[in-house]
């Protein structure tokens, strides 16, 4: 099943597997799909080791890397020495706690909660924009990385431009059709919307966005819009008198 995206990424089938496990990335990629390594929890040194291992096991095929690249953020907080956890507003913490309670997710045992909290504290700076840039610098040293995905939606324009200059495609996880309509490159989804519901909505939104872009380009160039009476081929139903398969027939009456 060859598509434009599979041709551009060099995979056999357009099936993407996101995982934090390098073994999964390798097996999916070698099978003809496209593995994307979730790098959020890695330090630059750990990511270098993971990517080097993947490079040596995917038979020269391309794969991707997924990082957190926020488009907007608090620049002062990024350079602050205060622990990131202490910078998170209490209402955000309460919101997450309420979601877990409503979903019936039990609280972690206290010892496990403390262990995870300390583990996150040890590598929390990899989740900042500066940390993401360091991870991208590591990924840039590996030519087989052909896709970078922003787990927080659209990446900053300067980041996209830098990746495109290296020939790397950019994707953004989206949680609504509106996210797709705003950007040319997007993939996957995040949030509570099911993929099977989101995909057709995203396709419709993307088509509408392309039509708007085309009309804007035609207007700027002075060309007749594709929907105008003198440029559009109008289609209308027509019935034939004798037809073994009754039903509407379509004919084109261009420039009438």
C-alpha positions in Angstrom: 0.0 0.0 0.0 2.1 2.9 -1.3 1.0 6.4 -0.6 2.7 9.8 -0.9 3.6 9.9 2.8 5.1 6.3 2.7 7.1 7.3 -0.4 8.5 10.4 1.2 9.4 8.6 4.4 10.7 5.4 2.7 8.4 2.9 4.4 6.3 0.2 2.7 3.0 0.9 4.3 1.7 4.1 6.1 1.4 2.5 9.5 3.0 4.5 12.3 3.9 3.0 15.7 4.7 5.3 18.6 6.6 3.7 21.4 9.1 4.5 24.1 10.6 1.0 23.5 13.4 0.9 20.9 12.7 -2.8 20.2 9.1 -1.9 19.1 10.5 0.8 16.8 12.9 -1.6 15.2 10.4 -4.4 14.6 7.8 -2.1 13.1 10.3 -0.4 10.9 11.8 -3.6 9.6 8.3 -5.0 8.9 7.7 -2.1 6.5 5.9 0.3 8.8 7.3 3.5 10.4 8.4 3.5 14.0 8.5 6.7 16.0 10.5 6.7 19.3 9.0 8.7 22.2 12.0 10.6 23.4 10.4 12.7 26.1 11.8 10.8 29.0 15.3 10.5 27.7 18.3 12.7 28.5 20.4 13.7 25.5 22.9 11.0 26.4 20.3 8.4 26.6 18.7 9.4 23.3 22.0 9.2 21.6 22.4 5.6 22.8 18.9 4.7 21.8 19.2 6.2 18.3 22.6 4.6 17.7 21.1 1.2 18.6 18.1 1.7 16.4 20.3 2.8 13.5 22.2 -0.5 13.7 19.1 -2.6 13.7 16.7 -1.2 11.1 18.6 -2.2 8.0 19.1 1.4 6.8 15.4 2.2 7.0 14.1 5.6 8.3 12.2 6.1 11.5 11.0 9.1 13.6 11.4 10.8 17.0 8.6 12.2 19.1 9.5 15.1 21.5 7.6 17.8 23.5 8.0 21.1 21.6 5.5 23.7 22.9 4.6 26.5 20.6 3.9 28.9 23.4 5.5 28.8 26.9 6.6 30.9 29.8 10.2 32.0 28.9 10.9 33.1 32.4 9.9 29.6 33.8 12.2 27.9 31.3 15.3 29.5 32.7 14.2 29.4 36.4 16.1 27.2 38.8 12.9 26.4 40.7 11.7 22.7 40.2 9.3 22.5 37.3 6.7 20.8 39.6 6.6 23.9 41.8 6.0 26.1 38.7 2.8 24.2 37.7 -0.3 26.1 38.9 -2.3 24.3 41.6 -5.4 24.5 39.5 -3.7 22.4 36.8 -2.7 19.8 39.4 -6.3 19.8 40.7 -7.6 19.4 37.2 -5.5 16.3 36.6 -6.4 14.8 40.0 -10.1 15.3 39.2 -9.8 13.6 35.9 -8.1 10.6 37.5 -10.8 10.5 40.2 -13.6 10.7 37.6 -12.0 7.9 35.6 -11.8 5.7 38.7 -8.0 5.5 38.6 -6.8 4.5 42.1 -4.1 6.5 43.8 -0.5 5.1 43.7 0.9 3.7 46.9 2.8 6.5 48.7 6.2 4.9 48.3 5.6 4.4 44.5 4.3 8.0 44.2 7.5 9.4 45.9 9.7 7.2 43.7 8.1 8.4 40.5 8.1 12.0 41.6 11.8 11.9 42.3 12.4 10.2 39.0 10.6 12.9 37.1 12.4 15.6 39.1 15.7 14.1 37.9 14.9 14.6 34.2 12.2 17.3 34.3 14.3 19.7 32.3 14.1 17.5 29.2 10.4 18.4 29.1 11.2 22.1 28.6 11.6 23.9 25.2 15.4 24.1 25.9 15.4 20.4 26.7 13.5 19.6 23.5 16.0 21.6 21.5 18.9 19.5 22.9 17.0 16.3 22.0 16.5 17.6 18.4 20.2 18.3 18.2 20.9 14.7 19.0 18.3 13.5 16.4 19.9 15.8 13.8 23.1 13.7 14.0 21.2 10.6 12.8 20.3 10.8 9.1 17.9 7.9 9.4 15.6 10.1 11.5 13.2 11.3 8.8 10.3 12.5 10.9 10.1 14.6 14.0 6.7 14.7 15.8 5.7 17.4 18.2 3.6 15.8 21.0 2.1 19.1 21.9 0.6 20.0 18.5 2.2 22.4 16.1 5.9 23.0 16.7 7.3 26.6 16.6 7.8 27.9 13.1 11.6 28.3 13.5 11.8 24.7 14.6 9.8 23.5 11.6 12.0 25.6 9.2 15.2 24.2 10.7 14.0 20.6 10.3 12.7 21.1 6.8 16.1 22.6 5.9 17.6 19.2 6.9 15.0 17.3 4.8 13.1 16.1 7.9 9.3 16.0 7.8 7.4 17.4 10.8 4.2 16.1 12.4 2.1 17.3 15.2 -0.3 15.3 17.4 -3.8 16.7 17.1 -6.9 16.4 19.2 -9.4 18.0 17.0 -10.1 18.6 13.3 -9.3 22.3 13.8 -5.7 21.4 14.5 -5.4 19.7 11.2 -7.0 22.6 9.3 -4.4 25.0 10.6 -1.3 23.0 9.5 -0.1 21.3 6.4 1.7 18.5 8.2 0.0 16.6 11.0 -0.4 13.1 12.1 -1.8 11.0 14.9 -4.0 12.4 17.6 -4.1 13.1 21.3 -6.9 13.6 23.7 -10.3 11.9 24.3 -11.5 11.8 20.6 -11.3 8.4 19.1 -9.1 8.0 16.0 -11.9 6.5 13.9 -14.0 9.6 14.7 -11.2 12.1 14.2 -9.8 10.9 10.9 -12.9 11.7 8.7 -13.3 15.0 10.5 -9.7 15.8 9.9 -10.0 14.9 6.2 -13.0 17.2 5.7 -11.3 20.0 7.6 -8.1 19.6 5.5 -10.0 19.6 2.2 -11.8 22.8 3.3 -8.5 24.4 4.2 -7.0 23.6 0.9 -10.0 25.1 -1.0 -9.6 28.3 1.0 -5.8 28.4 0.2 -6.6 27.8 -3.5 -9.2 30.6 -3.6 -6.8 33.0 -1.9 -4.0 32.2 -4.3 -6.3 32.6 -7.3 -7.6 35.9 -6.0 -4.0 37.2 -5.5 -3.0 36.2 -9.0 -6.1 37.6 -10.6 -7.2 34.3 -12.0 -10.8 33.3 -12.1 -11.8 31.4 -9.0 -12.5 27.7 -9.7 -16.1 28.2 -8.4 -16.9 31.1 -10.8 -19.4 30.8 -13.6 -16.7 31.2 -16.3 -14.2 28.8 -14.9 -16.1 26.0 -13.2 -17.5 23.0 -15.0 -21.0 22.7 -13.6 -22.4 19.2 -13.0 -26.1 18.5 -13.1 -28.1 15.2 -13.0 -29.7 14.0 -16.2 -31.9 10.9 -16.8 -31.8 8.9 -20.0 -35.2 7.7 -21.4 -34.1 4.2 -22.0 -31.6 2.8 -19.5 -31.3 -0.7 -18.1 -30.0 0.8 -14.9 -32.3 3.7 -13.9 -30.7 6.4 -11.9 -29.1 9.9 -12.1 -26.5 10.4 -14.8 -24.0 13.2 -14.7 -22.9 15.3 -17.5 -20.5 18.2 -17.7 -21.7 21.5 -19.1 -18.5 23.5 -18.9 -18.6 27.2 -19.6 -22.4 27.3 -20.2 
